[in-house]
Amino acid sequence: MITLPSGQNVRVWIATGHTDMRCGFPSLALRVQEVLKLNPLDGNLFVFRGRSGSLIKVIWSDGQGSCLFTKKLERGRFVWPSTQGGAIAISPAQLSYLLSGIDWRHPQETFRPTKVG
């Protein structure tokens, strides 16, 4: 099982706009450096979405090596910010929503009954 990094120092960055999904780790890491002005090898996760909206790639470097994760939705599109040419930070919990195809911007908490008495 692949586990994502945890801890207070790990951040998840979404690269706004769309990205050419033919890119591999080196090209995406270069985009992180030159466009987002961040270090792709610092242990943070960087998420990119293709033009169609149904494919995302996540890059992460854990200090021992570099990882490239890909997810394609069979139906629907990943919810993405409308701004262009930058990055926004989201929480690891929001990343979980994103990977599940849920709108990570406005998740709804379900009602939880409380014990009476």
Backbone as ProteinMPNN parsed JSONL, in Angstrom:
{"seq_chain_A": "MITLPSGQNVRVWIATGHTDMRCGFPSLALRVQEVLKLNPLDGNLFVFRGRSGSLIKVIWSDGQGSCLFTKKLERGRFVWPSTQGGAIAISPAQLSYLLSGIDWRHPQETFRPTKVG", "coords_chain_A": {"N_chain_A": [[0.833, -1.17, 0.0], [0.523, 2.21, -0.786], [1.34, 4.982, 1.035], [0.472, 8.306, 1.674], [2.408, 11.199, 2.531], [2.443, 12.348, 5.929], [1.959, 14.836, 8.406], [2.816, 18.03, 9.843], [4.324, 19.651, 8.216], [3.91, 18.969, 5.601], [2.509, 19.95, 2.592], [-0.165, 20.363, 0.267], [-0.317, 21.191, -3.023], [-2.228, 22.632, -5.573], [-1.91, 22.926, -8.956], [-3.093, 25.449, -10.778], [-5.289, 25.887, -13.643], [-4.814, 24.071, -16.739], [-2.828, 21.178, -17.562], [-0.45, 19.645, -19.713], [-0.955, 16.333, -20.072], [0.804, 14.467, -21.012], [3.183, 14.836, -19.86], [5.834, 13.748, -17.734], [7.384, 12.954, -14.541], [9.86, 14.567, -14.547], [9.23, 16.794, -16.259], [6.943, 17.862, -15.024], [8.002, 18.508, -12.527], [9.793, 20.49, -13.29], [7.975, 22.421, -14.097], [6.836, 23.029, -11.623], [9.03, 24.258, -10.4], [9.671, 26.462, -12.167], [7.274, 27.781, -12.923], [5.494, 27.766, -10.709], [7.243, 28.514, -8.76], [8.226, 26.973, -6.634], [9.778, 24.359, -4.668], [10.125, 21.25, -6.015], [11.152, 19.038, -4.738], [10.862, 19.105, -2.012], [9.215, 17.571, -0.408], [6.525, 18.121, -0.476], [3.231, 17.717, -1.979], [2.211, 17.918, -5.359], [-0.35, 18.735, -7.501], [-1.78, 18.158, -10.647], [-3.982, 18.842, -13.38], [-5.469, 17.565, -16.356], [-6.595, 18.85, -19.583], [-9.137, 17.795, -20.258], [-10.232, 17.27, -17.809], [-10.726, 14.893, -16.528], [-8.516, 13.522, -15.72], [-5.845, 13.386, -13.452], [-2.572, 14.161, -12.197], [-0.218, 13.517, -9.679], [2.671, 14.632, -8.142], [5.413, 13.754, -6.044], [8.139, 13.9, -3.885], [9.982, 11.914, -1.767], [12.408, 12.08, -0.512], [13.937, 9.802, -0.808], [13.343, 9.075, -3.333], [11.464, 9.817, -6.322], [7.987, 10.21, -6.936], [5.205, 9.519, -9.046], [1.884, 9.82, -9.337], [-1.147, 8.795, -10.828], [-4.539, 9.437, -11.663], [-7.563, 8.572, -13.166], [-10.809, 9.508, -13.828], [-13.65, 7.56, -14.47], [-16.169, 8.51, -15.007], [-17.414, 11.832, -15.066], [-15.756, 14.851, -13.829], [-12.785, 16.167, -12.336], [-13.04, 18.511, -9.704], [-11.927, 21.76, -10.059], [-9.919, 24.687, -9.42], [-10.774, 27.925, -10.761], [-8.937, 29.874, -11.401], [-5.944, 30.89, -13.182], [-2.582, 29.871, -13.961], [-1.124, 29.644, -11.497], [-0.778, 28.497, -8.113], [-2.621, 26.853, -5.554], [-2.94, 26.16, -2.09], [-4.087, 23.243, -0.483], [-5.67, 21.201, 2.026], [-4.598, 17.936, 3.278], [-6.925, 16.441, 3.734], [-8.757, 17.66, 1.999], [-7.532, 16.927, -0.374], [-8.076, 14.204, -0.347], [-10.863, 14.272, -0.745], [-10.875, 15.419, -3.307], [-9.56, 13.39, -4.815], [-11.509, 11.483, -4.645], [-13.452, 12.423, -6.259], [-15.159, 14.292, -5.205], [-16.556, 17.499, -4.452], [-14.195, 19.383, -3.206], [-14.092, 21.952, -2.271], [-16.399, 22.728, -0.932], [-17.279, 20.72, 1.079], [-19.89, 18.801, 2.529], [-20.888, 18.298, 5.804], [-22.228, 15.426, 7.264], [-25.208, 14.696, 9.123], [-24.868, 13.83, 12.464], [-26.133, 11.785, 14.848], [-26.617, 12.409, 18.338], [-26.04, 11.029, 21.547], [-28.683, 10.804, 23.784], [-29.44, 11.635, 27.086]], "CA_chain_A": [[0.0, 0.0, 0.0], [1.242, 3.469, -0.845], [0.783, 5.959, 1.968], [0.902, 9.668, 1.424], [3.094, 11.745, 3.692], [1.626, 13.041, 6.906], [2.748, 15.74, 9.234], [2.449, 19.432, 9.758], [5.114, 20.348, 7.207], [3.53, 18.542, 4.255], [1.43, 20.743, 1.996], [-0.667, 19.899, -1.02], [-0.473, 22.334, -3.928], [-2.927, 22.397, -6.831], [-1.482, 23.8, -10.045], [-4.323, 25.892, -11.437], [-5.274, 25.768, -15.091], [-4.654, 22.686, -17.188], [-1.459, 20.757, -17.827], [-0.297, 18.59, -20.712], [-0.85, 15.086, -19.319], [1.885, 13.633, -21.539], [4.361, 15.121, -19.031], [6.219, 12.842, -16.666], [7.884, 13.634, -13.347], [10.816, 15.658, -14.79], [8.571, 17.973, -16.831], [6.065, 18.447, -14.012], [8.868, 19.114, -11.519], [10.292, 21.726, -13.879], [6.862, 23.383, -14.034], [6.747, 23.452, -10.219], [10.145, 25.179, -10.161], [9.703, 27.676, -12.968], [5.987, 28.487, -12.972], [4.941, 27.932, -9.368], [8.317, 29.036, -7.922], [8.325, 26.125, -5.45], [10.767, 23.29, -4.793], [9.414, 19.979, -6.167], [11.804, 17.975, -3.976], [10.805, 19.424, -0.587], [8.319, 16.678, 0.313], [5.123, 18.489, -0.682], [2.555, 17.096, -3.118], [1.799, 18.868, -6.389], [-1.428, 18.095, -8.244], [-2.004, 18.749, -11.964], [-5.151, 18.287, -14.07], [-5.465, 17.7, -17.807], [-7.612, 19.702, -20.198], [-10.463, 17.167, -20.227], [-10.721, 17.318, -16.438], [-10.95, 13.567, -15.95], [-7.225, 12.924, -15.396], [-4.923, 14.188, -12.659], [-1.284, 13.582, -11.829], [0.334, 14.045, -8.433], [4.08, 14.308, -7.968], [5.877, 13.836, -4.664], [9.479, 13.378, -3.648], [10.037, 11.562, -0.345], [13.79, 12.107, -0.03], [14.615, 8.621, -1.339], [13.032, 8.979, -4.744], [10.36, 10.636, -6.804], [6.785, 9.442, -7.235], [4.208, 10.101, -9.936], [0.613, 9.116, -9.21], [-2.12, 9.191, -11.835], [-5.899, 8.937, -11.472], [-8.509, 8.937, -14.229], [-12.201, 9.226, -13.498], [-14.404, 6.924, -15.546], [-17.266, 9.447, -15.301], [-17.292, 13.105, -14.374], [-14.524, 15.625, -13.901], [-12.256, 16.64, -11.068], [-13.353, 19.904, -9.42], [-10.665, 22.477, -10.169], [-10.052, 26.146, -9.291], [-10.921, 28.593, -12.058], [-7.821, 30.779, -11.662], [-4.947, 30.364, -14.115], [-1.176, 30.199, -13.861], [-0.553, 29.697, -10.159], [-1.029, 27.325, -7.282], [-3.297, 27.088, -4.285], [-2.674, 25.106, -1.116], [-5.255, 22.605, 0.114], [-5.301, 20.274, 3.101], [-4.624, 16.528, 2.879], [-8.324, 15.993, 3.722], [-9.331, 18.143, 0.744], [-6.977, 16.076, -1.426], [-8.857, 12.958, -0.323], [-12.127, 14.572, -1.43], [-10.563, 15.611, -4.722], [-9.282, 12.087, -5.42], [-12.762, 10.722, -4.665], [-14.389, 13.065, -7.176], [-16.074, 15.12, -4.411], [-16.212, 18.916, -4.464], [-13.363, 19.611, -2.034], [-14.212, 23.344, -1.833], [-17.556, 22.881, -0.049], [-17.796, 19.419, 1.517], [-20.993, 18.895, 3.466], [-20.83, 17.363, 6.911], [-23.501, 14.744, 7.447], [-25.772, 14.776, 10.467], [-24.464, 12.746, 13.369], [-26.972, 11.802, 16.049], [-25.92, 12.4, 19.626], [-26.688, 10.212, 22.575], [-29.504, 11.584, 24.684], [-29.661, 11.044, 28.395]], "C_chain_A": [[0.884, 1.241, 0.0], [0.566, 4.434, 0.121], [1.341, 7.326, 1.634], [1.549, 10.218, 2.681], [2.115, 12.408, 4.647], [2.538, 13.914, 7.741], [2.368, 17.174, 8.976], [3.176, 20.162, 8.64], [4.712, 20.008, 5.787], [2.355, 19.382, 3.773], [1.065, 20.124, 0.654], [-0.932, 21.14, -1.864], [-1.202, 21.892, -5.184], [-2.412, 23.412, -7.839], [-2.732, 24.183, -10.832], [-4.169, 25.833, -12.957], [-5.159, 24.304, -15.495], [-3.211, 22.446, -17.613], [-1.473, 19.668, -18.894], [-0.038, 17.273, -19.973], [0.136, 14.098, -19.93], [3.154, 13.802, -20.712], [4.581, 14.04, -17.985], [6.759, 13.645, -15.489], [8.853, 14.768, -13.677], [10.153, 16.936, -15.32], [7.659, 18.653, -15.822], [6.885, 19.114, -12.911], [9.453, 20.431, -12.018], [9.216, 22.809, -13.846], [6.691, 23.91, -12.601], [7.819, 24.503, -9.934], [9.96, 26.511, -10.869], [8.405, 28.461, -12.968], [5.463, 28.773, -11.567], [5.952, 28.518, -8.385], [8.411, 28.297, -6.586], [9.342, 25.025, -5.723], [10.039, 21.95, -4.887], [9.988, 18.838, -5.329], [11.729, 18.192, -2.465], [9.822, 18.581, 0.216], [6.848, 17.03, 0.206], [4.556, 17.751, -1.888], [2.085, 18.179, -4.072], [0.835, 18.148, -7.322], [-1.682, 18.878, -9.529], [-3.215, 18.076, -12.609], [-5.027, 18.538, -15.566], [-6.619, 18.545, -18.307], [-9.01, 19.103, -20.1], [-11.074, 17.169, -18.828], [-10.914, 15.968, -15.787], [-9.66, 12.876, -15.515], [-6.414, 13.896, -14.548], [-3.636, 13.408, -12.434], [-0.8, 14.299, -10.579], [1.798, 13.648, -8.38], [4.465, 14.562, -6.516], [7.261, 13.235, -4.593], [9.627, 13.145, -2.151], [11.453, 11.583, 0.229], [14.597, 10.92, -0.506], [14.426, 8.483, -2.837], [11.836, 9.853, -5.075], [9.207, 9.746, -7.212], [5.885, 10.237, -8.167], [2.964, 9.232, -9.839], [-0.345, 9.668, -10.251], [-3.479, 8.624, -11.47], [-6.765, 9.472, -12.589], [-9.9, 8.553, -13.764], [-12.892, 8.597, -14.694], [-15.575, 7.804, -15.981], [-17.027, 10.719, -14.502], [-15.928, 13.739, -14.55], [-14.073, 15.992, -12.494], [-12.598, 18.116, -10.901], [-12.029, 20.656, -9.313], [-10.876, 23.963, -9.992], [-10.063, 26.811, -10.655], [-9.776, 29.549, -12.371], [-6.784, 30.096, -12.553], [-3.54, 30.733, -13.671], [-0.576, 30.304, -12.47], [-0.797, 28.405, -9.422], [-1.796, 27.752, -6.043], [-3.007, 25.899, -3.386], [-4.003, 24.565, -0.596], [-4.76, 21.644, 1.195], [-5.256, 18.837, 2.57], [-6.051, 15.963, 2.84], [-9.015, 16.438, 2.435], [-8.793, 17.349, -0.439], [-7.732, 14.756, -1.488], [-10.199, 13.145, -1.011], [-11.902, 14.679, -2.931], [-10.361, 14.273, -5.42], [-10.525, 11.211, -5.5], [-13.794, 11.322, -5.612], [-15.417, 13.931, -6.468], [-15.604, 16.566, -4.487], [-15.495, 19.255, -3.161], [-13.51, 21.024, -1.488], [-15.323, 23.533, -0.814], [-18.085, 21.525, 0.393], [-18.88, 19.624, 2.578], [-20.833, 17.846, 4.554], [-22.199, 16.729, 7.076], [-23.929, 14.856, 8.892], [-25.312, 13.577, 11.272], [-25.325, 12.805, 14.617], [-26.135, 11.757, 17.315], [-26.732, 11.59, 20.62], [-27.432, 11.12, 23.558], [-29.57, 10.868, 26.026], [-28.472, 10.918, 29.168]], "O_chain_A": [[1.883, 1.298, 0.717], [-0.639, 4.67, 0.032], [2.528, 7.481, 1.349], [1.265, 9.746, 3.782], [1.094, 12.957, 4.233], [3.754, 13.726, 7.762], [1.68, 17.487, 8.005], [2.696, 21.189, 8.162], [5.13, 20.691, 4.853], [1.339, 19.506, 4.458], [1.874, 19.461, 0.005], [-1.682, 22.029, -1.461], [-0.835, 20.889, -5.795], [-2.473, 24.618, -7.601], [-3.353, 23.337, -11.475], [-3.058, 25.742, -13.48], [-5.382, 23.408, -14.682], [-2.481, 23.37, -17.971], [-2.405, 18.867, -18.962], [0.995, 17.124, -19.319], [0.289, 12.992, -19.412], [4.092, 13.014, -20.839], [3.631, 13.491, -17.427], [6.61, 14.866, -15.441], [8.69, 15.86, -13.132], [10.483, 18.035, -14.875], [7.602, 19.881, -15.765], [6.504, 20.174, -12.414], [9.592, 21.382, -11.247], [9.513, 23.977, -13.595], [6.431, 25.096, -12.398], [7.541, 25.52, -9.299], [10.078, 27.568, -10.251], [8.432, 29.691, -13.01], [5.039, 29.891, -11.271], [5.576, 28.967, -7.302], [8.645, 28.907, -5.543], [9.721, 24.789, -6.87], [9.391, 21.547, -3.921], [9.368, 17.78, -5.224], [12.452, 17.539, -1.712], [9.613, 18.843, 1.4], [6.003, 16.313, 0.743], [5.302, 17.226, -2.714], [1.615, 19.233, -3.644], [1.152, 17.09, -7.867], [-1.788, 20.104, -9.508], [-3.447, 16.883, -12.411], [-4.544, 19.587, -15.993], [-7.513, 18.91, -17.544], [-9.975, 19.834, -19.879], [-12.292, 17.08, -18.679], [-11.237, 15.9, -14.601], [-9.704, 11.761, -14.995], [-6.305, 15.078, -14.875], [-3.611, 12.178, -12.474], [-0.949, 15.512, -10.436], [2.138, 12.477, -8.551], [3.928, 15.45, -5.854], [7.523, 12.183, -5.176], [9.424, 14.06, -1.353], [11.663, 11.139, 1.358], [15.821, 11.009, -0.604], [15.234, 7.86, -3.525], [11.279, 10.534, -4.214], [9.409, 8.664, -7.762], [5.812, 11.463, -8.089], [2.983, 8.058, -10.209], [-0.353, 10.868, -10.524], [-3.583, 7.481, -11.024], [-6.72, 10.656, -12.924], [-10.141, 7.416, -13.357], [-12.727, 9.066, -15.82], [-15.932, 7.846, -17.159], [-16.499, 10.675, -13.391], [-15.074, 13.256, -15.293], [-14.888, 16.109, -11.579], [-12.464, 18.893, -11.847], [-11.128, 20.25, -8.579], [-11.928, 24.472, -10.38], [-9.437, 26.322, -11.596], [-9.656, 29.997, -13.511], [-6.757, 28.87, -12.661], [-3.331, 31.789, -13.074], [0.415, 31.012, -12.294], [-0.996, 27.352, -10.027], [-1.639, 28.869, -5.549], [-2.848, 24.773, -3.857], [-4.925, 25.327, -0.306], [-3.573, 21.32, 1.259], [-5.823, 18.557, 1.514], [-6.355, 15.106, 2.01], [-9.778, 15.672, 1.846], [-9.517, 17.12, -1.408], [-7.997, 14.246, -2.576], [-10.632, 12.283, -1.776], [-12.645, 14.102, -3.724], [-10.919, 14.039, -6.492], [-10.593, 10.301, -6.326], [-14.892, 10.784, -5.753], [-16.442, 14.276, -7.057], [-14.405, 16.834, -4.576], [-16.138, 19.398, -2.122], [-13.099, 21.286, -0.358], [-15.222, 24.386, 0.068], [-19.239, 21.202, 0.11], [-18.781, 20.52, 3.416], [-20.665, 16.66, 4.272], [-23.217, 17.42, 7.033], [-23.106, 15.083, 9.78], [-25.367, 12.442, 10.801], [-25.257, 13.778, 15.368], [-25.072, 11.138, 17.35], [-27.955, 11.494, 20.525], [-26.87, 12.078, 24.088], [-29.734, 9.65, 26.089], [-28.519, 10.433, 30.298]]}, "name": "protein", "num_of_chains": 1, "seq": "MITLPSGQNVRVWIATGHTDMRCGFPSLALRVQEVLKLNPLDGNLFVFRGRSGSLIKVIWSDGQGSCLFTKKLERGRFVWPSTQGGAIAISPAQLSYLLSGIDWRHPQETFRPTKVG"}
